[in-house]
Amino acid sequence: MRRITLWAFSTIAALVLLFSYRTSTNTPATPAAAEAPLSEPTAAGGGKAYDGSSVQTQWGPLQVHITVAGGRITEITAPTSPADNPADAGVTAGALPQLREQVLAAQSASIDGVSGATFTSEAYKQSLQAALDAAHL
């Protein structure tokens, strides 16, 4: 009788744990369009500007725009981002300046990203890499 009770309790505990486990429903960002390099010099540093690909995230598209002068990234912006979506504005608006600083310091797409903004960080890196490829950096 003792073994049956222990077995029944173990089975019920395992089922409760199994059904209470929550899986992630988030999907990774995927590229949506090809890069479109711009050839006009910018007023700030006389460098060339390049747009990365538009990358679709769960909360909306993200696209990076870089300015390159002397083989270095001198400026980076995100003219299109999920920050335009009110539901995700807080997370994205907080992440974009941190991502910008990481890119300017690293001068590449090899950045850490921002904790709590994983999908935005991944989309940012993908769009940035497309812009760097267009700039041949």
Contact map, one row per residue, 1 for C-alpha under 8 A:
11111000000000000000000000000000000000000000000000000000000000000000000000000000000000000000000000000000000000000000000000000000000000000
11111100000000000000000000000000000000000000000000000000000000000000000000000000000000000000000000000000000000000000000000000000000000000
11111110000000000000000000000000000000000000000000000000000000000000000000000000000000000000000000000000000000000000000000000000000000000
11111111000000000000000000000000000000000000000000000000000000000000000000000000000000000000000000000000000000000000000000000000000000000
11111111100000000000000000000000000000000000000000000000000000000000000000000000000000000000000000000000000000000000000000000000000000000
01111111110000000000000000000000000000000000000000000000000000000000000000000000000000000000000000000000000000000000000000000000000000000
00111111111000000000000000000000000000000000000000000000000000000000000000000000000000000000000000000000000000000000000000000000000000000
00011111111100000000000000000000000000000000000000000000000000000000000000000000000000000000000000000000000000000000000000000000000000000
00001111111110000000000000000000000000000000000000000000000000000000000000000000000000000000000000000000000000000000000000000000000000000
00000111111111000000000000000000000000000000000000000000000000000000000000000000000000000000000000000000000000000000000000000000000000000
00000011111111100000000000000000000000000000000000000000000000000000000000000000000000000000000000000000000000000000000000000000000000000
00000001111111110000000000000000000000000000000000000000000000000000000000000000000000000000000000000000000000000000000000000000000000000
00000000111111111000000000000000000000000000000000000000000000000000000000000000000000000000000000000000000000000000000000000000000000000
00000000011111111100000000000000000000000000000000000000000000000000000000000000000000000000000000000000000000000000000000000000000000000
00000000001111111110000000000000000000000000000000000000000000000000000000000000000000000000000000000000000000000000000000000000000000000
00000000000111111111000000000000000000000000000000000000000000000000000000000000000000000000000000000000000000000000000000000000000000000
00000000000011111111100000000000000000000000000000000000000000000000000000000000000000000000000000000000000000000000000000000000000000000
00000000000001111111100000000000000000000000000000000000000000000000000000000000000000000000000000000000000000000000000000000000000000000
00000000000000111111100000000000000000000000000000000000000000000000000000000000000000000000000000000000000000000000000000000000000000000
00000000000000011111110000000000000000000000000000000000000000000000000000000000000000000000000000000000000000000000000000000000000000000
00000000000000001111111000000000000000000000000000000000000000000000000000000000000000000000000000000000000000000000000000000000000000000
00000000000000000001111100000000000000000000000000000000000000000000000000000000000000000000000000000000000000000000000000000000000000000
00000000000000000000111110000000000000000000000000000000000000000000000000000000000000000000000000000000000000000000000000000000000000000
00000000000000000000011111000000000000000000000000000000000000000000000000000000000000000000000000000000000000000000000000000000000000000
00000000000000000000001111100000000000000000000000000000000000000000000000000000000000000000000000000000000000000000000000000000000000000
00000000000000000000000111110000000000000000000000000000010000000000000000000000000000000000000000000000000000000000000000000000000000000
00000000000000000000000011111000000000000000000000000000010000000000000000000000000000000000000000000000000000000000000000000000000000000
00000000000000000000000001111100000000000000000000000000110000000000000000000000000000000000000000000000000000000000001000000000000000000
00000000000000000000000000111110000000000000000000000011110000000000000000000000000000000000000000000000000000000000001001100000000000000
00000000000000000000000000011111000000000000000000000011100000000000000000000000000000000000000000000000000000000000000000100000000000000
00000000000000000000000000001111110000000000000000001111000000000000000000000000000000000000000000000000000000000000000000100110000000000
00000000000000000000000000000111110000000000000000001111000000000000000000000000000000000000000000000000000000000000000000000000000000000
00000000000000000000000000000011111000000000000000001110000000000000000000000000000000000000000000000000000000000000000000000000000000000
00000000000000000000000000000011111100000000000000011100000000000000000000000000000000000000000000000000000000000000000000000000010000000
00000000000000000000000000000000111110000000000000111100000000000000000000000000000000000000000000000000000000000000000000000000011001000
00000000000000000000000000000000011111000000000001111000000000000000000000000000000000000000000000000000000000000000000000000000000001000
00000000000000000000000000000000001111100000000011110000000000000000000000000000000000000000000000000000000000000000000000000000001001100
00000000000000000000000000000000000111110000000111100000000000000000000000000000000000000000000000000000000000000000000000000000000000000
00000000000000000000000000000000000011111000000111000000000000000000000000000000000000000000000000000000000000000000000000000000000000000
00000000000000000000000000000000000001111100000110000000000000000000000000000000000000000000000000000000000000000000000000000000000000000
00000000000000000000000000000000000000111110011110000000000000000000000000000000000000000000000000000000000000000000000000000000000000000
00000000000000000000000000000000000000011111111110000000000000000010000000000000000000000000000000000000000000000000000000000000000000000
00000000000000000000000000000000000000001111110000000000000000000000000000000000000000000000000000000000000000000000000000000000000000000
00000000000000000000000000000000000000000111111000000000000000000000000000000000000000000000000000000000000000000000000000000000000000000
00000000000000000000000000000000000000000111111000000000000000000000100001000000000000000000000000000000000000000000000000000000000000000
00000000000000000000000000000000000000001111111100000000000000000000100000000000000000000000000000000000000000000000000000000000000000000
00000000000000000000000000000000000000001101111110000000000000000011110000000000000000000000000000000000000000000000000000000000000000000
00000000000000000000000000000000000001111100011111000000000000000011100000000000000000000000000000000000000000000000000000000000000000000
00000000000000000000000000000000000011111100001111100000000000001111000000000000000000000000000000000000000000000000000000000000000000000
00000000000000000000000000000000000111100000000111110000000000001111000000000000000000000000000000000000000000000000000000000000001101100
00000000000000000000000000000000001111000000000011111000000000111100000000000000000000000000000000000000000000000000000000000000011000000
00000000000000000000000000000000011110000000000001111100000000111100000000000000000000000000000000000000000000000000000000000111111101000
00000000000000000000000000000011111100000000000000111110000000110000000000000000000000000000000000000000000000000000000000000111011000000
00000000000000000000000000000011111000000000000000011111000011110000000000000000000000000000000000000000000000000000000000000010000000000
00000000000000000000000000001111100000000000000000001111100011100000000000000000000000000000000000000000000000000000000000110110000000000
00000000000000000000000000001111000000000000000000000111111111000000000000000000000000000000000000000000000000000000000000100000000000000
00000000000000000000000000011100000000000000000000000011111111000000000000000000010000000000000000000000000000000000001100100000000000000
00000000000000000000000001111000000000000000000000000001111100000000000000000000000000000000000000000000000000000000001000000000000000000
00000000000000000000000000000000000000000000000000000001111110000000000000000000010010010000000000000000000000000000000000000000000000000
00000000000000000000000000000000000000000000000000000001111111000000000000000000110010000000000000000000000000000000000000000000000000000
00000000000000000000000000000000000000000000000000000111101111100000000000000001110000000000000000000000000000000000000000000000000000000
00000000000000000000000000000000000000000000000000000111100111110000000000000111110000000000000000000000000000000000000100110010000000000
00000000000000000000000000000000000000000000000000111110000011111000000000000111100000000000000000000000000000000000000000010011000000000
00000000000000000000000000000000000000000000000000111100000001111100000000011111000000000000000000000000000000000000000000010011001000000
00000000000000000000000000000000000000000000000011110000000000111110000000011110000000000000000000000000000000000000000000000001001000000
00000000000000000000000000000000000000000000000011110000000000011111000011111000000000000000000000000000000000000000000000000001001000000
00000000000000000000000000000000000000000100001111000000000000001111100011110000000000000000000000000000000000000000000000000000000000000
00000000000000000000000000000000000000000000001111000000000000000111111111100000000000000000000000000000000000000000000000000000000000100
00000000000000000000000000000000000000000000111100000000000000000011111111000000000000000000000000000000000000000000000000000000000000000
00000000000000000000000000000000000000000000001000000000000000000001111100000000000000000000000000000000000000000000000000000000000000000
00000000000000000000000000000000000000000000000000000000000000000001111110000000000000000000000000000000000000000000000000000000000000001
00000000000000000000000000000000000000000000000000000000000000000001111111000000000000000000000000000000001000000000000000000000000000000
00000000000000000000000000000000000000000000000000000000000000000111101111110000000000000000000000000001001000000000000000000000000000000
00000000000000000000000000000000000000000000100000000000000000000111100111110000000000000000000000000001000000000000000000000000000000000
00000000000000000000000000000000000000000000000000000000000000000111000011111000000000000000000000000001000000000000000000000000000000000
00000000000000000000000000000000000000000000000000000000000000011110000011111100000000000000000000010001000000000000000000000000000000000
00000000000000000000000000000000000000000000000000000000000000011100000000111110000000000000000000010000000000000000000000000000000000000
00000000000000000000000000000000000000000000000000000000000001111000000000011111100000000000000100000000000000000000000000000000000000000
00000000000000000000000000000000000000000000000000000000000001111000000000001111100000000000000000000000000000000000000000000000000000000
00000000000000000000000000000000000000000000000000000000000011110000000000000111110100000000000000000000000000000000000000000000000000000
00000000000000000000000000000000000000000000000000000000000111100000000000000111111100000001000000000000000000000000000000000000000000000
00000000000000000000000000000000000000000000000000000000101111000000000000000001111110011001000000000000000000000000000100000000000000000
00000000000000000000000000000000000000000000000000000000000000000000000000000000111111011111100000000000000000000000000000000000000000000
00000000000000000000000000000000000000000000000000000000000000000000000000000001111111011000000000000000000000000000000000000000000000000
00000000000000000000000000000000000000000000000000000000001100000000000000000000011111111000000000000000000000000000000000000000000000000
00000000000000000000000000000000000000000000000000000000000000000000000000000000001111111100000000000000000000000000000000000000000000000
00000000000000000000000000000000000000000000000000000000000000000000000000000000000011111100000000000000000000000000000000000000000000000
00000000000000000000000000000000000000000000000000000000001000000000000000000000011111111111000000000000000000000000000000000000000000000
00000000000000000000000000000000000000000000000000000000000000000000000000000000011111111111100000000000000000000000000000000000000000000
00000000000000000000000000000000000000000000000000000000000000000000000000000000001001111111110000000000000000000000000000000000000000000
00000000000000000000000000000000000000000000000000000000000000000000000000000000001000011111111000000000000000000001100000000000000000000
00000000000000000000000000000000000000000000000000000000000000000000000000000000111000011111111100000000000000000000100100000000000000000
00000000000000000000000000000000000000000000000000000000000000000000000000000000001000001111111110000000000000000000000000000000000000000
00000000000000000000000000000000000000000000000000000000000000000000000000000000000000000111111111000000000000000000000000000000000000000
00000000000000000000000000000000000000000000000000000000000000000000000000000000000000000011111111100000000000000100100110000000000000000
00000000000000000000000000000000000000000000000000000000000000000000000000000100000000000001111111110000000000000000000000000000000000000
00000000000000000000000000000000000000000000000000000000000000000000000000000000000000000000111111111000000000000000000000000000000000000
00000000000000000000000000000000000000000000000000000000000000000000000000000000000000000000011111111100000000000100000000000000000000000
00000000000000000000000000000000000000000000000000000000000000000000000000000000000000000000001111111110000000101100000010010000000000000
00000000000000000000000000000000000000000000000000000000000000000000000000011000000000000000000111111111000000000000000000000000000000000
00000000000000000000000000000000000000000000000000000000000000000000000000000000000000000000000011111111100000000000000000000000000000000
00000000000000000000000000000000000000000000000000000000000000000000000000000000000000000000000001111111110000111000000000000000000000000
00000000000000000000000000000000000000000000000000000000000000000000000000000000000000000000000000111111111111100000000000000000000000000
00000000000000000000000000000000000000000000000000000000000000000000000011110000000000000000000000011111111100000000000000000000000000000
00000000000000000000000000000000000000000000000000000000000000000000000000000000000000000000000000001111111000000000000000000000000000000
00000000000000000000000000000000000000000000000000000000000000000000000000000000000000000000000000000111111111100000000000000000000000000
00000000000000000000000000000000000000000000000000000000000000000000000110000000000000000000000000000011111110000000000000000000000000000
00000000000000000000000000000000000000000000000000000000000000000000000000000000000000000000000000000011011111100000000000000000100100000
00000000000000000000000000000000000000000000000000000000000000000000000000000000000000000000000000000010011111100000000000001101100000000
00000000000000000000000000000000000000000000000000000000000000000000000000000000000000000000000000000010010111110000000000001000000000000
00000000000000000000000000000000000000000000000000000000000000000000000000000000000000000000000000100110010111111000000000001000000000000
00000000000000000000000000000000000000000000000000000000000000000000000000000000000000000000000000000100000001111100000000000000000000000
00000000000000000000000000000000000000000000000000000000000000000000000000000000000000000000000000100100000000111110110011000000000000000
00000000000000000000000000000000000000000000000000000000000000000000000000000000000000000000001001100000000000011111110010000000000000000
00000000000000000000000000000000000000000000000000000000000000000000000000000000000000000000000000000000000000001111110000000000000000000
00000000000000000000000000000000000000000000000000000000000000000000000000000000000000000010000000000000000000000111110000000000000000000
00000000000000000000000000000000000000000000000000000000000000000000000000000000000000000011001000000000000000001111111110000000000000000
00000000000000000000000000000000000000000000000000000000000000000000000000000000000000000000000000000000000000001111111111000000000000000
00000000000000000000000000011000000000000000000000000000110000000000000000000000000000000000000000000000000000000000111111100000000000000
00000000000000000000000000000000000000000000000000000000100001000000000000000000010000000001001000000000000000000000111111110000000000000
00000000000000000000000000000000000000000000000000000000000000000000000000000000000000000000001000100000000000001100111111111000000000000
00000000000000000000000000001000000000000000000000000000000000000000000000000000000000000000000000000000000000001000011111111100000000000
00000000000000000000000000001110000000000000000000000011100001000000000000000000000000000000000000000000000000000000001111111110000000000
00000000000000000000000000000000000000000000000000000010000001110000000000000000000000000000000000100000000000000000000111111111000000000
00000000000000000000000000000000000000000000000000000000000000000000000000000000000000000000000000000000000011100000000011111111100000000
00000000000000000000000000000010000000000000000000011010000000000000000000000000000000000000000000000000000010000000000001111111110000000
00000000000000000000000000000010000000000000000000011110000001110000000000000000000000000000000000000000000000000000000000111111111000000
00000000000000000000000000000000000000000000000000011000000000111100000000000000000000000000000000000000000010000000000000011111111100000
00000000000000000000000000000000000000000000000000010000000000000000000000000000000000000000000000000000000110000000000000001111111110000
00000000000000000000000000000000011000000000000000111000000000000000000000000000000000000000000000000000000000000000000000000111111111000
00000000000000000000000000000000001010000000000001111000000000011100000000000000000000000000000000000000000000000000000000000011111111100
00000000000000000000000000000000000000000000000001010000000000000000000000000000000000000000000000000000000100000000000000000001111111111
00000000000000000000000000000000000000000000000000000000000000000000000000000000000000000000000000000000000000000000000000000000111111111
00000000000000000000000000000000001110000000000001010000000000000000000000000000000000000000000000000000000000000000000000000000011111111
00000000000000000000000000000000000010000000000001000000000000000001000000000000000000000000000000000000000000000000000000000000001111111
00000000000000000000000000000000000000000000000000000000000000000000000000000000000000000000000000000000000000000000000000000000000111111
00000000000000000000000000000000000000000000000000000000000000000000001000000000000000000000000000000000000000000000000000000000000111111
